[in-house]
């Protein structure tokens, strides 16, 4: 990728222009506060410009249908509208109180919708740029937004496993609840009679799903991924759907009957779990996401013997994962930013991370008095 390798090179967003001449990619460029958006000429694969201005990770990108504009969403709590003729930022849209995770232009390219973890959907006029013309509150953070092709409906996907469908004037038309996991992507069929959405996260239900807005029933479930589904979309003619997971695999489906047509793999797979052998001579890991709790995010599937530098058969009973209990203490996740230590005689101690926006990822007892907690910010 053009923005580097390692953590300071992770790509979070990609968009292709309507004429298929230009690609835009963005993500986590560096540990500093300058995260660029790279514009690539698809004919010769050359980077032709870098758009700068966001001070945190770029999370979503979208081109307007007329090809004049591009919009970007960022964890810096802003969205930006870029003029593709001059490669200048036409507007910085401020007002969200948390990261902006989704952006979508209306079909006529006159309006831009921004979806944020602050539980608000905002609608902006592309040419006015001053204030949002509409602010639609939700009960949970938003991760994705889409317009119907006729511009009469919007759909938003939330982290509380729900989808909201709005009219173009801001009236709530329908809400789909208890879908089974975080809604990571949503889009309408060409005739707006069907909704396609993907689910992914820490719950058990992952995949792509086709939902009829006429019968209010799920028509097809597109499942089979070995890891959390992070994104998805329908083809412009509605005949195909693509779903992408945290392993870097993309599944291509036929929407008529749900048949899996292609499975496209990447060069690497994310490790979701790890353990040591009892003697410390081998390390084991797993690349499938099967969330049970913070310390059990998936099964182990591979083992490597360090002294001999070779892969060995995995013997699950001979490996040690994180330890969450002894005879004296038991650990459990409190909330996203704390771990509870359950002590003798019913006493309880809450171990809280310093930053409330940080998130516990794993934890272990080193002895009866010491706990190690891994979080987004480190150990």
C-alpha positions in Angstrom: 0.0 0.0 0.0 1.2 3.5 -0.6 1.0 4.7 3.0 3.6 2.3 4.4 3.7 -1.1 6.2 3.0 -2.3 9.7 0.6 -0.7 12.0 1.4 2.7 10.5 0.2 1.5 7.2 -3.2 0.0 7.9 -5.8 0.8 5.2 -9.3 1.4 6.6 -11.0 3.0 3.5 -11.1 2.6 -0.2 -13.3 4.1 -2.9 -13.3 3.9 -6.7 -14.5 6.8 -8.9 -17.7 6.4 -11.0 -15.6 6.2 -14.2 -13.2 3.6 -12.7 -10.3 5.9 -13.4 -9.3 6.8 -9.9 -9.0 5.0 -6.5 -8.7 6.7 -3.1 -7.2 4.9 -0.1 -6.8 6.1 3.4 -6.2 4.8 6.9 -3.6 5.0 9.7 -0.6 6.6 8.1 1.6 7.3 11.0 1.7 7.8 14.8 1.5 11.5 14.3 -1.6 13.7 13.5 -1.4 13.9 9.7 -3.2 11.1 7.9 -3.3 11.4 4.1 -5.7 10.2 1.5 -3.9 8.8 -1.6 -5.4 9.2 -5.0 -4.2 6.5 -7.5 -4.6 6.5 -11.3 -6.0 3.0 -12.0 -4.6 3.0 -15.6 -0.9 3.1 -14.6 -1.2 2.5 -10.8 0.5 5.8 -10.0 -0.2 8.0 -7.0 -1.2 11.3 -8.5 -2.0 13.3 -5.3 -2.1 13.1 -1.5 -4.9 14.9 0.2 -4.0 16.1 3.7 -5.9 17.6 6.6 -7.3 14.8 8.8 -5.6 14.6 12.2 -6.7 11.0 12.9 -7.4 7.7 11.1 -9.4 8.0 7.9 -12.3 5.5 8.2 -14.5 5.9 5.1 -14.3 7.4 1.6 -16.9 8.0 -1.1 -17.0 9.7 -4.5 -20.1 11.6 -5.6 -22.0 10.2 -8.5 -21.2 13.1 -10.8 -17.5 12.6 -10.1 -16.9 16.2 -8.9 -16.4 15.5 -5.2 -15.0 13.0 -2.7 -15.9 12.9 0.9 -13.8 11.4 3.8 -14.8 10.4 7.3 -12.3 10.3 10.2 -11.8 9.5 13.8 -10.9 13.2 14.3 -14.7 13.8 14.5 -14.9 15.6 11.1 -15.8 14.8 7.6 -14.3 16.6 4.6 -15.5 17.4 1.1 -12.7 17.4 -1.5 -12.8 19.1 -4.9 -11.4 16.6 -7.4 -10.6 19.3 -10.0 -8.3 21.2 -7.8 -7.5 18.5 -5.1 -8.4 21.0 -2.4 -10.6 20.6 0.6 -13.8 22.4 -0.1 -15.3 22.0 3.4 -14.5 20.6 6.8 -17.8 19.5 8.4 -17.6 19.9 12.2 -20.2 19.2 14.9 -19.9 15.5 15.6 -18.7 14.6 19.1 -17.1 11.3 18.2 -15.5 9.6 15.3 -17.3 9.8 11.9 -17.5 6.2 10.5 -19.6 6.6 7.4 -20.2 9.1 4.6 -22.6 8.9 1.7 -23.6 11.4 -1.1 -27.2 11.6 -2.2 -27.7 10.4 -5.8 -27.9 14.0 -7.1 -24.6 14.9 -5.4 -26.3 17.8 -3.6 -26.3 16.3 0.0 -23.8 14.5 2.1 -24.8 12.2 5.0 -22.4 11.6 7.9 -22.7 8.8 10.5 -20.9 9.0 13.8 -20.3 7.0 16.9 -21.9 10.0 18.7 -25.3 8.5 17.9 -26.1 11.1 15.3 -26.8 11.2 11.5 -26.2 14.6 10.0 -27.2 15.8 6.5 -25.2 18.6 4.9 -25.7 20.6 1.7 -22.5 20.2 -0.4 -22.6 23.8 -1.6 -23.7 25.5 1.6 -21.2 23.7 3.9 -21.9 25.9 7.0 -24.2 23.9 9.2 -25.9 20.5 9.0 -29.4 20.9 7.5 -30.7 17.8 9.4 -29.6 16.1 12.6 -31.2 12.7 13.3 -30.5 11.1 16.7 -30.2 7.4 17.3 -30.0 5.3 20.5 -26.5 4.0 19.7 -23.4 4.8 17.7 -23.5 4.6 13.9 -21.0 2.8 11.7 -22.5 3.1 8.3 -25.0 5.0 6.1 -26.5 4.6 2.6 -28.9 6.4 0.3 -31.5 4.6 -1.9 -30.9 5.1 -5.6 -34.0 7.4 -5.9 -32.8 9.6 -3.0 -36.0 9.0 -1.0 -34.6 6.8 1.7 -31.5 6.6 4.0 -30.4 3.6 6.0 -28.1 3.7 9.0 -26.4 0.8 10.8 -25.6 0.9 14.5 -23.5 -0.9 17.1 -26.6 -1.9 19.0 -27.5 -4.4 16.3 -30.1 -2.2 14.7 -30.8 -0.5 11.3 -32.8 2.7 11.0 -34.6 3.6 7.7 -35.4 7.3 7.2 -37.3 9.3 4.7 -35.3 12.0 2.8 -37.1 14.6 5.0 -35.9 13.0 8.2 -38.9 10.9 9.3 -38.2 7.5 10.8 -39.8 4.9 8.5 -38.7 1.7 10.1 -36.3 0.2 12.6 -34.9 -3.3 12.5 -33.7 -4.5 15.9 -31.8 -7.4 17.5 -30.1 -8.4 14.3 -27.4 -10.4 16.1 -24.3 -8.3 15.8 -22.9 -4.9 15.0 -24.1 -3.6 11.6 -21.0 -3.0 9.6 -22.4 -2.1 6.2 -25.8 -1.4 4.6 -27.1 -0.7 1.1 -30.4 -0.7 -0.8 -31.3 -2.8 -3.9 -31.6 -0.7 -7.1 -35.4 -0.6 -6.7 -35.2 0.1 -2.9 -37.4 -2.9 -2.1 -34.6 -4.8 -0.4 -31.9 -4.1 2.1 -28.4 -5.7 2.1 -26.4 -5.5 5.3 -23.4 -7.1 7.0 -23.0 -8.1 10.6 -19.7 -8.5 12.4 -18.1 -8.0 15.8 -18.0 -9.9 19.1 -21.3 -11.7 18.8 -21.8 -15.0 17.0 -23.8 -13.9 13.9 -21.5 -12.9 11.1 -22.2 -12.6 7.4 -24.3 -10.8 4.8 -28.1 -10.7 4.8 -30.8 -9.7 2.3 -33.9 -8.3 3.9 -37.2 -7.7 2.0 -38.7 -4.3 2.8 -42.0 -5.5 1.3 -42.5 -8.7 3.4 -40.3 -7.4 6.3 -38.5 -10.8 6.4 -35.0 -11.9 5.8 -34.7 -13.5 2.4 -31.2 -14.8 2.3 -28.3 -15.3 4.8 -24.8 -15.3 3.2 -22.6 -16.9 5.9 -19.5 -19.0 6.0 -16.7 -16.6 6.9 -14.2 -17.8 9.4 -13.8 -14.3 11.0 -15.8 -11.2 11.7 -17.4 -9.6 8.6 -16.2 -6.0 8.5 -17.9 -4.7 5.3 -19.9 -5.5 2.2 -21.9 -4.1 -0.7 -24.1 -5.0 -3.6 -23.1 -4.6 -7.2 -24.7 -1.7 -9.1 -27.1 -4.0 -10.9 -28.0 -5.8 -7.6 -27.1 -9.2 -8.9 -24.0 -9.8 -6.8 -23.0 -9.1 -3.3 -19.5 -9.0 -1.7 -18.6 -9.5 1.9 -15.2 -9.0 3.5 -13.8 -10.3 6.8 -11.0 -9.6 9.2 -9.0 -12.4 7.7 -8.7 -10.4 4.5 -11.0 -12.7 2.6 -13.7 -11.5 0.3 -16.7 -13.7 -0.6 -18.7 -13.0 -3.8 -22.3 -14.1 -3.8 -25.2 -14.4 -6.2 -28.1 -12.5 -4.7 -30.8 -14.5 -6.5 -30.2 -17.7 -4.6 -27.3 -16.9 -2.2 -24.8 -19.1 -4.0 -21.1 -18.5 -3.2 -19.4 -17.8 -6.5 -15.8 -16.9 -5.5 -13.7 -16.8 -2.4 -10.8 -14.4 -2.7 -8.0 -14.7 -0.2 -5.3 -12.3 1.0 -1.6 -13.0 1.7 -2.0 -12.9 5.4 -4.5 -13.7 8.2 -5.0 -12.0 11.5 -4.2 -13.9 14.7 -7.1 -13.7 17.2 -5.7 -16.1 19.9 -2.3 -17.2 21.2 -0.9 -19.5 23.9 2.3 -21.0 25.1 3.2 -24.6 25.6 3.6 -25.6 29.3 7.3 -25.9 28.9 7.6 -22.7 27.0 9.1 -24.4 23.9 6.2 -23.8 21.5 3.8 -21.1 20.7 0.3 -21.7 19.3 -2.2 -19.4 17.7 -5.5 -19.3 15.9 -6.8 -17.2 12.9 -10.6 -17.8 13.3 -12.7 -15.4 15.4 -15.1 -17.2 17.7 -15.7 -14.8 20.6 -16.4 -16.2 24.0 -14.9 -13.5 26.2 -11.9 -11.1 26.2 -9.4 -13.9 26.7 -11.1 -16.5 24.4 -11.6 -14.9 21.0 -11.2 -18.1 18.9 -9.8 -21.6 18.7 -6.1 -22.4 18.3 -5.2 -24.0 15.0 -1.4 -23.8 14.5 1.7 -24.5 16.7 5.4 -23.7 16.2 8.3 -25.3 18.0 10.9 -22.5 18.8 14.1 -24.6 19.4 13.6 -26.5 16.2 12.1 -23.6 14.2 9.4 -25.8 12.7 5.6 -26.3 12.8 4.4 -29.1 15.0 1.0 -30.8 15.7 -1.2 -28.8 18.1 -2.0 -30.5 21.4 -4.6 -28.3 23.0 -4.2 -29.8 26.5 -0.5 -28.9 26.5 -0.8 -25.1 25.9 -1.5 -22.4 28.5 -3.7 -19.4 27.6 -4.2 -16.3 29.8 -5.1 -17.3 33.4 -8.2 -15.7 34.8 -8.5 -17.5 38.1 -6.5 -19.0 41.0 -7.6 -20.5 44.2 -7.9 -17.0 45.7 -8.9 -14.6 42.8 -11.1 -14.7 39.8 -11.1 -12.1 37.0 -13.9 -11.1 34.7 -14.6 -8.2 32.3 -16.3 -5.3 34.0 -17.1 -3.0 31.2 -15.1 -2.1 28.1 -12.6 -0.1 30.1 -12.3 -2.2 33.3 -11.7 -5.7 34.8 -13.3 -7.0 38.0 -11.3 -9.0 40.4 -13.5 -11.2 42.6 -11.8 -11.7 46.0 -12.4 -14.0 48.9 -15.4 -13.3 51.2 -17.3 -11.8 48.3 -15.2 -8.7 48.0 -14.7 -7.1 44.6 -12.0 -4.8 43.1 -12.5 -2.9 39.9 -9.3 -2.3 37.9 -10.1 0.6 35.5 -8.0 1.8 32.6 -6.9 5.4 32.9 -8.4 6.6 29.7 -12.2 5.9 29.6 -12.0 5.7 25.8 -9.5 2.9 26.0 -10.7 -0.7 25.7 -9.7 -3.9 27.4 -8.6 -6.6 25.0 -7.2 -9.3 27.3 -6.1 -9.9 30.9 -4.3 -12.4 33.0 -3.2 -13.1 36.6 0.5 -13.2 37.1 0.0 -14.2 40.7 -2.7 -13.7 43.4 -1.8 -10.0 43.7 -0.9 -8.9 40.2 -2.9 -8.5 37.1 -1.7 -7.7 33.5 -4.3 -6.0 31.2 -3.8 -5.6 27.5 -5.7 -2.7 25.9 -5.9 -0.6 22.8 -3.3 1.7 24.3 -0.8 -1.1 25.3 -0.1 -3.3 28.3 
